[in-house]
Each structure stands twice: as C-alpha cells, then as structure tokens.
C-alpha cells in the first residue's frame, strides 16, 4: 500500500534524481546548453531549464554569456549557456604514512590546488604527535590552496593499518592504533564526510584510475617500502574483508623464503647493515659512501647497476623475495598484474625484472605481469583524492555547498 507521504514526496524524489543526473552530465567541465542536456538525459526542455536554474542558485553550475554573446549563435532567441562550477566545493587527500605525511587539496574537477608535507622521525609513533601532524599538514595544504576549511566536502586519509567501515583500526593492535590515532574523529567537521582507509587500498584506487591498473579488472598493488601491504582489486571491486584487513599479508609469516611482511626497502637496508657489521663490504664499495644514515634501497639499486657485487647479490635476494610474494597473491586471486608501489618504486626495475623471470619457479601459468608503479610516492595521496571525488560525484546533492559557492 502506498502511503500519502510517499505520494507527496515522489515528485520531489524524482526531481532530485533528475537534478543529480543533470549535474553529473555537466561534470565534464565543457560549457553546455539546455539542448545539450536534453540530448544527453532525455529530459524535457522545461525540466532541464528549471533544474539548471536551481543548480545555478545553489552554486553547482554557473550561467555563462548566452550563445549569441559567445559568438556561436546569430539567429532567433539565443541559447542560455552553463558550465559546471569546479570550485563549488573541494576535497582533501591525505597520505599519513609511517615516516611522511602529505596532503593535497583539489577542486571538484580534480585539479590539485595545494600540497603540504611533513616528515616524522623513524622511531616516532606517538599518537598525539601523529594526530597533530596530520591536522597541521591538512591546514598547511588548505592555506596553500587558498581554501577555507568549510569549503571541504570530503577528506580521505590513507593509513598503514586496516580500517573498518567507520575508519577505525583494530583496538588490540598497538602499531595500527598508533598509525591511526582516531583520525576519523580528528578530521571531522560539520558538513564534511571523512573516510580513513588502508593506504594500500587507496594506492589500488589510484593505479586503477590513472596508473598501471587502468582498464584491468583483477590486479594487486603491493606497497613495498617498510612493510608489504596490498590493495586487491578482483572483478573490478576492492576487497576489504570483515574488518578491512584483506590485504594485510600476515600470511607471509608462513611463506618459505619470505618469513614476514617486511618490505623491500626495509630488507635492503638490513642486508647492507648486516654486511657492513660483518666486514663483508669491500673498501671501495659505493655502499660505504652513502652518508651518515647509511645506504638505503636506492643506494643498493644504483650500486648494483654499477656492478657492485654485494649490491648485485642483494638485488637478486630481493627479487626472489618479491617473486615468492607475488606468486602467493596471484595464485590465490587469479590476478592479471601486480603493481609494486611506494616511494622506492621508481628504482625497482632491476628487482621487478628478475622477479618476473623467477615466477615460473613458484607458480603456474598464466603468470601475472609484475610492474613498478609510475606513481611512486604519490600513489596513496592520489588514490585518496580520487576516492574523495568519487564520493562527491556519486551523490552530489547529499552535500551542502559552502556559502561562498552559493554566492558566486
């Protein structure tokens, strides 16, 4: 039985749905006329004109000079012209990594307007400091973008920890709690949607949108710096699991030749450090000239390219480790590709090429391709921005625009 309330509200629901359709059609940024919208949506002229007036009043679109004034129409009544207003609101994407926090502000067309970054000490995992640092970096990014806090519709932050549907990380895991020190609550503001997501999941979003996973339906992104973590896209959907831990790779504790989730960057440093401590590094090795902090993974890869014997051996051992990890993930999920991501990705080609050659020793065809991400250190932040924009675009009229946008 249909209630009277449903009958009364149904025209409003229909009009709202039509308004959302018009707005999503307008989102590509090119100026348009009512005729363009009629052709794209199938709505009547009177409906389209009425909705355009409403969307212009609310700030979502702007009315431009008519077609005659723009020089594209000379006879009869000039057509009214409109354009999507990309500054109607803004989004923020955050990568709250273990040692580095970055944030970017973008308009609704995806143009990045300001970015800020701060580093954290290697051994500094204090919850209060991390929370304050994230908030300060977001504030710096907004200042650089010239965007007020109340103009932000969505903030998405990536953290090196699993997160549930509320953005919280498991309370019984100390490290994960330190990495996500109440960020959903800390970033919340009236009228703002906040999403805190696992960093590898956001890297997978980025690779699927603009990176090496574009046009693929089943692939994994493997963050490979300090710890392995994966974002898993299967049949076009991001796998999260019951508590958001689908890509945590704790199963690597059980994999021969791997033994734990430590990433390539961490393992490379430890291998060099152990060799130096054991006196196994030749006096002329470039690995001894890396500075006071010692050689990192990039130093190892560069030395290997120059023929350093120890570095060459380390690259081979890292490639074997990577091949085993990729074989496990690809075999379980029948993946087309594994994208090795993170800040060290630009230097990983020697490791990736050797790992690819080793795959046939650890799994069965069809073999996945292994590639190094071209997004490098920006993958998580880029994915956060894409996720934020997708949330706005999916249900734009659920958001209340700031007064400044309405006044434009």
C-alpha positions in Angstrom: 0.0 0.0 0.0 1.3 3.4 -0.9 1.1 6.0 1.8 0.1 9.6 1.3 3.6 10.7 2.4 5.1 8.6 -0.4 2.8 10.1 -3.0 3.6 13.7 -1.8 7.3 13.1 -1.8 7.6 11.2 -5.0 7.7 14.2 -7.3 10.4 15.7 -5.1 12.4 12.5 -5.2 12.1 12.4 -9.0 13.2 16.0 -9.3 16.2 15.4 -7.1 17.2 12.4 -9.1 16.8 14.4 -12.3 18.9 17.2 -10.8 21.6 14.7 -9.9 21.6 13.4 -13.5 21.9 16.8 -15.0 24.7 17.7 -12.6 26.7 14.5 -13.3 26.2 15.2 -17.1 27.6 18.7 -16.6 30.6 17.5 -14.6 33.0 17.1 -17.6 33.6 20.9 -17.4 32.7 21.8 -21.0 30.1 24.6 -21.4 26.7 23.3 -22.3 23.2 24.5 -23.3 19.8 23.1 -22.4 19.8 21.4 -25.8 23.0 19.5 -24.9 21.4 18.3 -21.7 18.2 17.3 -23.3 20.1 15.2 -25.8 22.2 13.6 -23.1 19.5 13.0 -20.5 16.2 12.7 -22.4 14.6 15.2 -20.1 12.2 17.9 -21.3 13.3 21.4 -22.0 11.2 22.9 -19.3 12.6 20.4 -16.8 16.2 21.0 -17.8 15.8 24.8 -17.7 14.2 24.6 -14.3 16.9 22.3 -12.9 19.7 24.5 -14.3 18.2 27.5 -12.5 18.1 25.5 -9.3 21.7 24.2 -9.7 22.9 27.7 -10.5 21.2 29.2 -7.5 22.7 26.5 -5.2 26.2 27.1 -6.7 26.8 23.8 -8.6 26.8 25.4 -12.0 27.3 28.9 -13.3 25.4 30.6 -16.1 27.7 32.0 -18.8 27.2 34.6 -21.5 24.5 33.3 -23.9 25.3 31.7 -27.2 24.9 35.0 -29.2 27.3 36.9 -26.9 29.7 34.0 -27.1 29.7 34.3 -30.9 28.2 30.8 -31.6 24.6 31.8 -32.4 23.2 34.6 -34.6 19.5 33.9 -35.3 16.5 33.7 -33.1 16.4 33.6 -29.3 20.0 33.0 -28.0 20.5 29.7 -26.1 21.4 30.0 -22.4 24.8 28.5 -21.6 26.1 27.0 -18.4 29.2 25.4 -17.0 30.0 23.1 -14.1 31.5 25.1 -11.2 34.6 23.1 -10.1 35.1 25.4 -7.1 31.7 24.7 -5.7 33.5 22.6 -3.1 36.8 21.0 -2.5 38.3 17.7 -1.4 41.4 16.7 0.6 43.5 13.6 0.1 46.0 12.6 2.8 48.8 10.0 2.9 49.5 9.6 6.6 52.5 7.3 6.2 54.9 5.9 8.8 57.6 8.5 8.2 55.9 11.1 6.0 52.5 12.8 5.9 51.3 14.6 2.8 48.0 16.2 2.0 46.6 17.8 -1.2 43.6 19.9 -1.9 41.7 19.6 -5.2 38.7 21.2 -6.7 35.8 19.1 -8.0 37.3 18.8 -11.4 40.3 17.1 -9.8 42.8 20.0 -10.3 45.3 20.0 -7.4 45.5 23.4 -5.8 47.9 23.0 -2.9 50.1 20.3 -1.3 51.9 20.1 2.0 54.3 17.6 3.6 56.0 16.9 6.9 58.3 14.1 8.0 58.2 12.1 11.2 61.2 10.7 12.9 61.9 7.0 12.2 61.1 5.9 15.7 58.4 8.4 16.4 55.0 6.7 16.7 53.4 8.9 19.4 49.6 9.0 18.8 49.2 12.6 19.8 52.1 13.8 17.7 50.9 11.9 14.7 47.3 13.2 15.0 48.6 16.8 15.4 50.9 16.4 12.4 48.1 15.1 10.2 45.9 18.1 11.1 48.8 20.6 10.7 49.6 19.2 7.2 46.0 19.4 6.1 45.8 23.0 7.4 49.0 23.9 5.5 47.6 22.4 2.3 44.4 24.3 2.6 46.4 27.5 3.2 48.5 26.9 0.1 45.4 26.2 -1.9 43.6 29.3 -0.6 40.7 27.1 0.5 38.8 27.6 3.8 38.1 24.6 5.9 34.3 24.9 5.5 34.7 24.6 1.7 35.9 20.9 2.1 33.2 18.4 1.3 35.2 15.2 1.7 38.5 14.3 3.3 40.0 10.9 2.6 43.1 9.7 4.5 45.3 6.7 4.0 47.0 5.0 6.9 49.3 1.9 7.2 46.7 -0.1 9.0 43.4 -1.9 8.3 40.3 0.1 8.8 36.7 -0.9 9.3 33.6 0.8 7.8 33.9 3.7 10.4 37.6 4.3 9.6 38.8 2.8 12.9 41.7 0.4 13.2 41.7 -2.7 15.5 42.0 -1.6 19.1 44.0 -4.6 20.1 46.9 -3.9 17.8 49.3 -1.3 19.2 51.1 -0.4 15.9 47.9 0.0 13.9 46.4 2.2 16.7 49.5 4.4 16.6 49.2 4.7 12.8 45.5 5.6 13.0 45.2 7.7 16.2 41.5 8.5 16.0 41.8 10.2 12.6 38.1 9.9 11.7 37.2 11.9 14.7 40.2 14.3 14.4 39.4 15.2 10.8 35.7 15.6 11.2 34.0 19.0 10.7 30.3 19.9 10.4 29.1 19.0 6.9 32.3 17.2 5.9 32.5 13.5 5.0 35.6 11.8 6.4 37.0 8.5 5.2 40.0 6.8 6.7 41.2 3.9 4.6 44.1 1.5 4.4 46.9 3.0 2.4 47.4 0.1 0.0 43.7 0.1 -0.8 44.0 3.8 -1.8 47.1 3.0 -3.9 45.0 0.4 -5.7 42.3 3.1 -6.4 45.0 5.3 -7.9 46.5 2.6 -10.0 43.1 1.6 -11.3 42.2 5.2 -12.2 45.4 6.6 -13.6 48.1 4.1 -13.2 49.2 0.6 -14.2 45.9 -1.0 -13.3 43.8 1.1 -15.6 41.5 -1.0 -17.8 42.2 -4.1 -15.7 39.6 -5.9 -13.7 41.8 -8.0 -11.4 45.1 -6.8 -10.1 47.0 -6.1 -6.8 49.0 -3.1 -5.7 51.9 -4.1 -3.4 53.3 -1.4 -1.2 56.9 -2.5 -0.7 58.8 0.0 1.4 58.9 -0.7 5.1 56.3 -3.4 5.2 54.4 -5.3 2.5 50.7 -4.4 2.2 48.4 -5.0 -0.7 45.3 -3.4 -2.2 43.4 -6.1 -4.0 41.0 -5.4 -7.0 39.2 -8.5 -8.1 36.5 -8.4 -10.8 36.6 -4.7 -10.6 35.9 -4.5 -6.9 38.2 -3.6 -4.0 38.4 -6.4 -1.5 38.3 -5.3 2.1 37.2 -8.2 4.3 35.3 -8.3 7.5 37.5 -5.8 9.4 39.3 -4.2 6.4 42.3 -6.5 6.7 42.1 -8.4 3.4 45.4 -7.0 2.1 47.4 -7.1 5.3 49.5 -10.1 4.1 50.1 -11.6 7.6 50.1 -14.9 5.8 53.7 -14.1 4.7 54.8 -15.3 8.1 54.1 -18.8 6.7 55.8 -18.4 3.3 59.2 -20.1 2.8 61.9 -17.6 1.8 59.8 -14.6 3.0 59.1 -15.2 6.6 57.3 -12.0 7.4 55.7 -8.8 6.0 58.9 -6.7 5.9 59.1 -4.7 2.7 61.9 -4.4 0.1 63.1 -1.1 1.4 63.5 -2.3 5.0 65.0 -5.6 4.0 67.6 -3.9 1.6 68.7 -1.6 4.4 69.0 -4.5 6.9 71.0 -6.7 4.4 73.5 -3.9 3.9 73.8 -3.1 7.6 74.4 -6.7 8.4 77.1 -7.0 5.7 78.8 -3.8 6.9 78.8 -5.0 10.5 80.2 -8.4 9.4 83.0 -6.7 7.5 81.8 -8.1 4.2 81.7 -4.9 2.2 84.8 -4.2 0.1 86.6 -1.0 1.0 85.9 0.6 -2.4 82.2 -0.2 -2.4 79.8 2.7 -3.1 77.7 1.3 -0.3 80.2 2.7 2.2 79.9 6.2 0.8 76.1 6.7 1.4 76.4 9.3 4.2 75.9 9.2 8.0 72.5 7.5 7.8 73.9 4.6 5.8 72.8 3.2 2.4 69.1 2.8 1.7 67.4 0.7 -1.0 68.0 3.3 -3.7 71.7 3.3 -3.0 71.7 -0.5 -3.3 70.0 -0.5 -6.7 72.3 2.2 -8.0 75.4 0.3 -6.8 74.1 -2.9 -8.5 73.7 -1.1 -11.8 77.3 -0.1 -11.5 78.4 -3.7 -10.9 78.9 -3.7 -7.1 79.0 -7.4 -6.2 77.3 -7.1 -2.8 74.6 -4.9 -4.2 74.0 -7.3 -7.1 73.6 -10.1 -4.7 71.1 -8.1 -2.5 69.0 -7.3 -5.6 68.9 -11.0 -6.5 67.7 -11.9 -3.0 65.1 -9.1 -3.0 63.9 -10.3 -6.4 63.5 -13.8 -5.1 61.5 -12.4 -2.1 59.3 -10.4 -4.4 58.7 -13.3 -6.7 57.5 -15.5 -3.8 55.2 -12.8 -2.5 53.7 -12.2 -6.0 53.3 -15.9 -6.6 51.2 -16.3 -3.4 48.9 -13.4 -4.1 48.4 -14.1 -7.8 47.8 -17.8 -7.2 45.1 -17.1 -4.6 43.2 -14.5 -6.6 44.0 -15.3 -10.3 45.4 -11.8 -10.9 46.4 -10.2 -14.2 49.0 -7.9 -12.8 50.8 -6.9 -9.6 51.9 -3.3 -9.3 54.8 -2.8 -7.0 54.3 0.6 -5.5 55.6 3.0 -2.8 58.4 5.7 -2.7 61.0 3.2 -3.9 59.0 2.1 -6.9 60.9 4.3 -9.4 64.1 2.5 -8.6 62.7 -1.1 -8.6 63.0 -2.1 -12.2 66.1 -4.4 -11.7 64.2 -6.2 -8.9 61.0 -6.4 -10.8 62.6 -7.8 -14.0 64.4 -10.5 -12.0 61.3 -11.3 -10.0 59.3 -11.7 -13.3 61.8 -14.3 -14.5 61.5 -16.2 -11.3 57.7 -16.5 -11.3 57.7 -19.8 -13.1 59.6 -21.4 -10.3 56.9 -20.6 -7.7 53.6 -20.7 -9.5 51.8 -22.0 -12.6 50.7 -20.2 -15.8 49.0 -18.0 -16.7 51.6 -15.8 -14.9 50.8 -12.3 -13.8 52.8 -9.4 -15.1 54.8 -7.6 -12.4 55.4 -3.8 -13.0 56.8 -1.0 -10.9 54.3 1.8 -10.3 54.9 5.1 -12.1 53.0 7.0 -9.4 55.9 6.5 -6.9 55.4 8.2 -3.5 52.2 9.9 -4.7 50.1 6.7 -5.1 48.3 6.8 -1.8 47.6 10.6 -1.9 46.4 10.3 -5.5 44.1 7.5 -4.6 42.7 9.5 -1.6 41.8 12.3 -3.9 40.2 10.0 -6.4 38.2 8.3 -3.7 37.0 11.7 -2.3 36.0 13.0 -5.8 34.1 9.7 -6.5 32.1 10.1 -3.2 31.0 13.6 -4.2 30.2 12.7 -7.7 28.2 9.6 -6.7 25.7 11.6 -4.6 26.5 15.3 -5.1 23.2 16.6 -3.8 23.8 15.0 -0.4 26.4 17.7 0.2 25.6 21.2 1.3 27.8 23.7 -0.5 29.5 26.5 1.4 28.0 30.0 1.3 30.9 31.2 -0.9 29.9 28.8 -3.7 26.3 29.7 -3.5 27.1 33.4 -3.7 29.2 33.0 -6.9 
